[in-house]
């Protein structure tokens, strides 16, 4: 799947909504009141100035429309992040929403986030994070079961060196192979798997804590994964509710339902 060519409007929508509002006001006031004060001697330039003055309301209106689209896009990304409840909802979204979700999570951690013009769902650097002196290149891999191998880690490491970035992150809804983790060891490359991603999301959600059947504020005490509400089916506590690790039977961590 390839990314579609982006229009100028797509690029403007990336701007903060308030920046488009300010630009709209500046354009309207400048073209309506300041431009007519300039005494153009050249007939051509005078005609252009008159045309721009007449177009001022329309140009300002377009910029306000862009501001509205930008505000909606920011709201959508925030809702996408806050609605996540665990591995199931992560796997249900598409690769583009996955990138948007990761970007929003890092925005809430204080980074400025730029979407990179990669080659598609599995190619290129997807996000560029900046904060203070940091410049971090992020590659998102929305794979449900396949483990990420060492090849992808090597490629990102090469790009980090070429771009003189401070580090790189490969983030996936799945897992990494042992070779991938061994290669990343000691290098400025962070590997974030599905369980770590769930903890990252829970840490920046605006409504963290319990949902109807998930516990995000207190991860599994054994492996750090999210906890899922379960009911004991046998034994002395049959019928009692408890929080069990979402990766069961791989991990058998539990928490009391009263926690």
N, C-alpha and C positions, 0 to 999 in steps of 0.2 A: 504494500500500500504506500503510495507516494503522497507527499504533502502537495496540496494545490498551490499554485502561484498566488501569492498574497497581493491584494490591492493596496493602494494608498490608504483607503478607508480602514482596512484591517490593521495597518500600522498605527493609524491615529487612535483606534480603539484601545490600543495597548497603553496609551497615555492615561495618567490619572484623570478622572472626570473633571476635577476642579481645574486642571490645567487647560482643558478645552473651553471651560466656561470663561476663564480669564482671557484666553485668546479671542473668544467670541466678542467680549466687551471691547478689547483693544482694537480689533478689526473694525467693529461698528463705529466707534468713536473716531478712529483715525481716518477712515474713508469718508465718513459723513461730515465731520467738522474740521479736521486738520488738512486733509488733502485739497479741499476747495480754496484754502488760503494760499496755496502755492501758485504763483503766477507763472505758468508755463508759456514760453514764447513759441515753442515748436507746436505746430498744429496737431501733429500726430500724438505727442505726449499729452496735450491738452484733451484730446479726444479720449485717450486711455483713462485719464484722471476722471473725466465725467462719467465714463462707463463704470469705473470702479465705485464711484460714489453712488450710482444708481443700484449697483449690485450689493452694496453694503448690507442691507437687511437680509438678503438671501444667503450671503456668505456667513453672516453671524448665525442665522438659523441653522445652517448645515453644521456649524461647529457645536451648537447646542444639541443637535441631534446626535452628533458623535459623543458628546459628553453623556447623554442619556444611555447610549449603547455601551460606553465604557463603564458607567455605574452599574448597569445590568450585568455586564460580564464579570465585574468584581464580585457582585452579589452571588452570581451563579457559582463561581469558584468557591466562595465561602460556604455556600450551602452544600456543595459537593463534598467539601472536607468535613463539615459538621455532621453530615448524614452517615458517615462511615461507622460501621459497627464491628468490623472484623474482616477476616479472610473472605467470607462470603460476599460482602458488598464490594470488596476490592476486586474480586475476580469477575464481578458482574459488569463493571464499567469497561469502556473501550480504551484503546491505547492513548488517544488524545486527552480524554478526561483524566487518565492516569497521570499524564504529564502535568495537566492543570492542577490536579490535586497535590502533587509533590511540590510544584511551584508555590502554591498557596501556603503549604505547610512551612516552607522556608521563609516566605514573606512574614509570617507570624513569628518567626524566630529572629526577625530583624534584618534579613537580607533583602537587597534589591534583586529582583529576578528578571532576567531577560530570556525570552524564548529564542532559541537558536534556530537557524534555517537548516535543519538537518535534511537527510535524504528520504526519511520516511519513518515508519513505526520502529524500525530496528537499526537505523543508521545514523551516524553522526552524533554530535553533542546536542542534547535536547534543551538544556538550561544552563545559563551562566549566572552564578551567584556572586554578589559582591557585598562586602561589609568591611569598613575600615580599609586595611591593606590586603584583605583577602580577595582572591579571584578563584572561584571553584567551578570546575566544569562538571556537569551532571549528565549521566546517561541513564535513561529510564528503560527498564525491561519489564513489560507487563506480561510475564509468562506465568501460567498457573502451576505447571508441574515440572517443566524442563529446568534442569539446573544450569546456571550460567557458568560457562567454561572459562579457561584461562585466556583464550584468544581475545575475548572482548576486553578483559582487564589490561592486557598488553597494549591493545590499540588505544585505549583511553590514556594509559600512562604515556604513550608516545605523543598524543595530542597535548597533554598537560605540559610536557617538556617543550614542545614546539611553540606553544602559546605563552610560555613562561608564566603559567598559572601557579598558584600556591598549592593547589591540590585538585583532586578529582573524586567524584562519588559515582558508584554504580549502584543503582537502587532497583530492586525487583520485588514483585509480589511472590516470587518463588524462592529458590535457594541457590547457593553457590557450590561448585565442586571444591574438593580439598585442594586441588592444584591451583584453582583461582585464589583461594584464601592464602595459600603458601606464597604465591607470587606477589600478592598485595602486601604481605607482611614486611614492615620496615620501609615501605614506600608511601608517598603522600596520596594514597588511594584508599578511600573508605568504602567498604562493602556493606550495604544495608539490605538484609533479606526481608522476607515477608513478615516475620515476627517482629523484627526491629522496626520496620515501617509502621506496623500497627501501634507500637509504643510511641513512635514519633508523632503520629496522628493524634493519639490520645492526649499527648502532652500539650498540644496547641489548639485542640478543639475548644470552642467557646462554651460548650455545654458538656464537659467531661463528666464521667461518673457512671452511674448505672443507666442502662436502657432496660427494656422489658426483659431481655434475656442475655445481656452481656454486661460484664464488669470491666470497665476500662481504667478506672482510677487505681486499681490494685491488680497488677498482672500476676501470672502464675509464680508462686514462690520458688519453683524448681527451674523453669526454663524461660520465664519472662513473657510467655505468650498471653493472649487475652483469656479471660475466664468466661465460661458459658454456663448458664443456669441449668442444672440437671436435677433429677429426682431419683433418690435411692429406690431401687426396685426389689431389693431383698436384704435380709439381715435384720438386726435389731432396729435399724433406723429406716426401714422400708417406708416410703411415702414422704420422708423428709427431703426438703430442698437443700441443695448445696451448690457452690461454684466449683466447676471442674475445668481442667485445662482443655482448651479448644483442640489441642493436638492429640488427645486421648485416642488410642491406647499407647501412642508413642511416649507420652508423658502422663503421669498419674497424679500431678499436683492438684490439690484441692484447697478451698478456703470455705470457712463457715458462711452460711447464707446471711448471717447477722452482721458480717464485716462491712 
